[in-house]
Amino acid sequence: MISTEQMNVLVIIPARGGSKGIPGKNIKPLHGKPLICYTIDAARCIADDNHICVSTDDKRIIEIVEDYGLKVPFVRPSSLATDTSGTYEVLLHALKFYEDKGEYFDAVILLQATSPFRTGVHIKEALNLYSNDIDMVVSVKETEANPYYLCFEEDASGMLHISKGDGHYTRRQDCPPVYEYNGAIYVINPESLKRMPLSKFSKRRKYLMDREHSLDLDTMLDWQVAELIFNDMDL
């Protein structure tokens, strides 16, 4: 196993120009700073600027990122910048860009710009869980909608039944813990990535984060919550 200090990592930050839930969210100012800059700050804790790749098609995003001191290595092709473009293809495109230059990596770290409370410490902790015999370390939070207790499915006769298990749990705290991806950190084996998309990975190790640091900004309500958190930090 390669130690974290010796690991050669490529950080990829996807940042498409279009956004429907929060228009222009990747560069929208959050607590006085463009949203994407929080992720750049976190990435700089574990990689040098030459190995931090903002993959974007948007000229304004490029301007903001480069004004922040980070060179954008390429303009993402328009074929990878549509509403239906997948993250997998974006990751492969970025990885190939560097491998074509003769640069190879022990791990690819996907950081989405919509997780402003994920820090360099979190990334380092996730990276410490990675080894090259697994496909991925992925950040998670414990789900609120536990399928042993809170989730129901409808049967053929239209009746609701507990989604998982036999429904004998009477208290949520007695249920087995269940996790969901929080979208903050993906530490990916490059060889696994070249073989299959992330959804096909079978060797996944979790990195557990708390709810506050897991906040992912998808709607204006999420954005307002983030502003409140930052305001509380200032008090």
Rosetta blueprint (number, residue, H / E / L):
1 M L
2 I L
3 S L
4 T H
5 E H
6 Q H
7 M L
8 N L
9 V E
10 L E
11 V E
12 I E
13 I E
14 P E
15 A L
16 R L
17 G L
18 G L
19 S L
20 K L
21 G L
22 I L
23 P L
24 G L
25 K H
26 N H
27 I H
28 K L
29 P E
30 L E
31 H L
32 G L
33 K E
34 P E
35 L H
36 I H
37 C H
38 Y H
39 T H
40 I H
41 D H
42 A H
43 A H
44 R L
45 C L
46 I L
47 A L
48 D L
49 D H
50 N H
51 H H
52 I E
53 C E
54 V E
55 S E
56 T E
57 D L
58 D L
59 K H
60 R H
61 I H
62 I H
63 E H
64 I H
65 V H
66 E H
67 D H
68 Y L
69 G L
70 L L
71 K L
72 V L
73 P L
74 F L
75 V E
76 R L
77 P L
78 S H
79 S H
80 L H
81 A L
82 T L
83 D L
84 T L
85 S L
86 G L
87 T H
88 Y H
89 E H
90 V H
91 L H
92 L H
93 H H
94 A H
95 L H
96 K H
97 F H
98 Y H
99 E H
100 D L
101 K L
102 G L
103 E L
104 Y L
105 F L
106 D L
107 A E
108 V E
109 I E
110 L E
111 L L
112 Q L
113 A L
114 T L
115 S L
116 P L
117 F L
118 R L
119 T L
120 G H
121 V H
122 H H
123 I H
124 K H
125 E H
126 A H
127 L H
128 N H
129 L L
130 Y L
131 S L
132 N L
133 D L
134 I L
135 D L
136 M E
137 V E
138 V E
139 S E
140 V E
141 K E
142 E E
143 T L
144 E L
145 A L
146 N L
147 P L
148 Y L
149 Y L
150 L L
151 C L
152 F E
153 E E
154 E E
155 D L
156 A L
157 S L
158 G L
159 M L
160 L E
161 H E
162 I E
163 S L
164 K L
165 G L
166 D L
167 G L
168 H L
169 Y L
170 T L
171 R L
172 R H
173 Q H
174 D H
175 C L
176 P L
177 P L
178 V L
179 Y E
180 E E
181 Y E
182 N E
183 G E
184 A E
185 I E
186 Y E
187 V E
188 I E
189 N L
190 P H
191 E H
192 S H
193 L H
194 K H
195 R H
196 M L
197 P L
198 L H
199 S H
200 K H
201 F L
202 S L
203 K L
204 R E
205 R E
206 K E
207 Y E
208 L E
209 M L
210 D L
211 R L
212 E L
213 H L
214 S L
215 L L
216 D L
217 L L
218 D L
219 T L
220 M H
221 L H
222 D H
223 W H
224 Q H
225 V H
226 A H
227 E H
228 L H
229 I H
230 F H
231 N H
232 D H
233 M H
234 D H
235 L L
